[in-house]
Amino acid sequence: MMPSVGSFMTKSVGSGRGAKRLGAALIVCALALTLTACHGSKTTQSFSVPETFDETDNITVTFWAKNDTNKNQTAVYERAASEFEKLYPNVDVNIRLYTDYGKIYNDVITNISTNTTPNVCITYPDHIATYLQSEDSVVALDELMNDPAYGLGGSEVRFDSPTKDEIIPKFLEECSFAGYYYALPYMRSTEACYVNRDFVEKLGYTLPDIMTWDFIWEVSEAATAKDSAGNYIVNGQKTMIPFIYKSTDNMMISMLKQLDAGYSTDMGEINIFNDTTADILKEIASHGKTGAFSTFKISSYPANFLNAGQCIFAIDSTAGSTWMGAGAPLSDIAEENKVEFETVVLPIPQYDTSDPKMISQGPSICIFNKEDPQEVLASWLFAQFLLTNDIQIGYAETEGYVPVTSKARETEEYREYLSLSGTDDLHYKTKIDATKLLLDNTDYTFVTPVFNGSASLRDAAGALIENVVKKVRRKGTVDDAYIEELYADIRGLYRLDRISGTGINGAADLGPLPAQSVALLATIVVAWICIGIAAFFKYVKKPRSGN
């Protein structure tokens, strides 16, 4: 067995002060070299891919997924598990279904502390950034993806796995942060504006291909007019909310992105509390005050109002398209409350229609680290199986999702699915239109920076809008003084001052030390080495008594 540095020094120079000084010098030297390399960062990955997959070992893979209460999605997950188990009989896939990403996120956070996380999880990159605060919790997928045997398109994979190049590059890149791939994209969606064209034209307007914010505000205000009996003129009902936005966090993020205004940096510096945000909030508040605008959290699902003829512009995910519009297969309202109208699917409003920007969203797949590398490898194989054509196309057909692989998109089966728009519920026209919206505009999509606390910042962005709309609905005033107070409240509530600039690992990555600091440390190291050498020779020359 090789002796340690400490034992070697003891045997060579004894245990006097010279040995201690020299040992101290070497310790300082090692510390200095560590400091000069990098400061303020840490690594989180320790998993290594096994050489072979042990098929004699019985493994259980726990899969946490979200299904939007859509039975068709549940069926796809169950089929995926069943078919995978046939390919790998030693693996048992247990599925736990959720109806809300937030609940998955909270349960994962709870289970990390007890090492009882699932093996595979449907999630968002913002959530993974928080999971990574527990070291080694989430597996970096780079080594797995590139493994020649079990990686994407690997030689030992028992199904037709897509290669890395067959995953849509923009979607794969969304899963890369802090220098690693921590997820695979599973499905992608964006936001769409579902419009009652009949009401727009009744109000005297012509619907453009891409709406501006000015257009949607103007039409929404026009729709608030009432007759002498208190009925809204546009629909003849007592209820009309012309414009409802489902996700106000996406609303604020998208408006800031379109205006090239501050939100956050990649390192997590919080820039949202700026003058542009204040102007946006004042504009939104003015329309909330008249009743022209509301939100899901304040009024309920946009689809319910749209389908009842009580809303003109309903912005929601393309992944919710089967609930939207006249004839929606999954509409939640009573039949007698539904109205017939022409449903049009458009991009969200823009400040500059020549340079549209729309958010990219949709579930990704992450893998949690376990003590047994075989268990992690089985989890990776199942996650990879979710990218096969049958699963990708099957799940995409349940909603306005798009497959994340070119391999699936280019199949005759998927092309036929898109071509049959309007023929039945599976090919519900509004759903197909929502799907095509993303397929045609992928290059215009964007994502927000991912860092420790980015999920909190996203919540805060939505809370700003929710608060100003509530304020004016309660007859309050939204002015500079109120916004300054609101900024302070939101900072504190979401602890944004504590996370600003923290990066992915919760501590700011300060990069390499400045040159002056390196020089100072080097001088200290040299001085200690000289002291140690002098002490060593002094000790060696010192007369000793015989044994």
C-alpha positions, 0 to 999 in steps of 0.5 A, a space after each residue: 500500500 502506498 504511504 500517504 504524504 504525511 507518513 512519508 514526510 514523517 519517516 524522512 525528516 522526523 517529527 521536529 519543527 522542520 517537518 511541521 513547517 515543511 508539511 504546513 508549506 505543502 498544505 498551503 501550496 495545495 490550498 493555493 493551487 485549489 483556490 487559483 483554479 476556481 472559486 465559488 462553484 461546485 460539481 454535482 455529478 458522480 454517476 458512471 455508465 456500467 459496461 453492461 446492463 445486468 439483466 439478471 438483476 430485478 429492478 423497479 423504476 418509479 416514474 412520476 408523470 403528469 397527465 392533465 386528467 386526460 385519459 388518453 395521456 394515461 393510456 400512452 404512459 401505461 403502454 410505454 411501461 408495458 412495452 418497455 417491460 416486454 423488452 426488459 423483463 427484469 425491469 418493473 415500471 411503476 407509474 404515479 400520475 399527477 395533475 399538476 407540475 407544482 405537486 410533482 415539484 413539491 413531492 420531489 423536494 420532500 423526497 430528496 431529503 429522505 433519498 426516496 425520489 422517483 427514478 424518472 420524473 416529468 419536470 421543468 428545467 426551473 425545477 431541476 435547478 432547485 433539485 440540484 441544490 442537493 448534490 448528486 441528486 439529478 444525473 447529468 446525462 451527457 455520458 449516458 447520451 454519448 455511450 456507444 452501447 446504451 446511449 441515444 441510438 446505442 448498439 445495445 439498446 433494444 428499441 429504435 432509439 433516436 440519435 442525439 442528432 434526431 432530437 430537435 436541437 432547440 428543444 435539446 438545448 433547453 435541457 442544458 444548463 450549468 455545462 451539462 444536459 440534466 434532462 431530455 425534452 419529452 414534449 413541447 408546446 407554446 402559448 396560443 391565443 384562441 379567438 372568437 372571430 365572430 365577436 371580433 368582426 361584430 365589433 367592426 374589426 378584422 382579425 390579423 394573422 398576428 395581433 399587436 398588444 394595442 389591437 387586443 386591448 382596443 378590441 377588448 375595451 370595445 367589448 365592454 360596452 353594455 346596453 340599457 339593460 346591463 347586458 353586454 352588447 357583443 354577446 347579449 349576456 350579463 357576463 363578458 370578460 373579453 381577454 383572459 390570460 391563463 399563465 400570468 407568469 408567461 404573460 409578463 415574461 413574454 412581454 418583457 422578452 418582446 421589449 428586450 427588457 430585463 428579466 434575469 441573467 443566466 447567472 441569476 441576477 434579478 432584473 425584473 424590477 425595472 421601469 419597463 415592467 412598471 409600464 407594463 403593469 400600469 397598462 394591464 391595470 388600466 384594462 383590469 379596471 374596466 373589466 376588459 382583462 382578467 386572469 385564470 387565478 382571478 376568474 377561472 379557466 379561459 376555456 370555460 368563458 370562451 366556449 360559453 361566448 363570454 370571452 373573445 381572446 383566451 390565451 392558454 397553452 397549445 397543450 390545452 387545445 382540446 378544451 378550447 373553442 366551439 366543439 372542444 372534445 374536453 370542454 368542461 361546461 354544460 351543453 346548454 351553455 355552449 355557443 357556436 362560433 368560429 375559433 381561430 388559433 393565433 400567436 400571442 400578441 406582439 409588440 413587433 409583429 415582424 419579430 415575434 417571440 413566444 415562449 417554449 414550454 412543455 415537459 422534460 424528463 430527468 433521472 435521479 441518482 441512486 446507489 445502484 448504477 444498474 438502477 440508473 441505467 434502467 431508468 435511462 433506458 426507460 427515459 430513452 424509450 419515451 422518445 421512440 416514435 410510437 410514444 412521441 406520436 401517441 402522446 402528441 396526439 392527445 393535445 396540441 403538443 409536438 414531438 421532440 424528435 425529427 424522427 417522429 415528425 417525419 413519419 407517414 403516421 404523423 403527417 397523416 395525423 396532421 392532414 386529417 384536421 377537422 375529421 373527428 375528435 382525435 383530429 379536432 381542428 383547433 388542436 391541429 391548428 395549435 400544433 401547427 402554430 408551434 411547428 411553424 414558429 419553433 424558431 421564434 420560441 425562447 426559454 428563460 435562464 435556469 438557475 437556483 431560484 428561477 422557479 421563484 422568479 417565474 412565480 414572482 413575475 405572475 404575482 406582479 400581474 395578479 396583484 395589480 389586477 386585484 388592486 384595481 378591481 378593489 378600487 385601488 390605484 396603481 401608480 409609481 408609489 404602489 408599484 415601488 411598494 409592490 416590488 418590495 413586497 414581491 422581493 421579500 415574499 419570493 426571497 429574490 434578494 437571497 437568490 440574485 446572482 447565485 447561479 445553478 448551484 446556489 452560490 455565485 460562480 465567481 470564475 478564476 481568481 483575479 491576477 493580483 490574487 493569484 500573484 499574492 497567493 503564489 508569493 505566500 506559497 513560495 515563502 512557505 516553501 523556502 521556510 520549509 526547505 531552510 528548516 529541512 536543511 537545518 534539521 539535516 545538519 543538526 548533530 544527532 546522538 547514536 542509537 
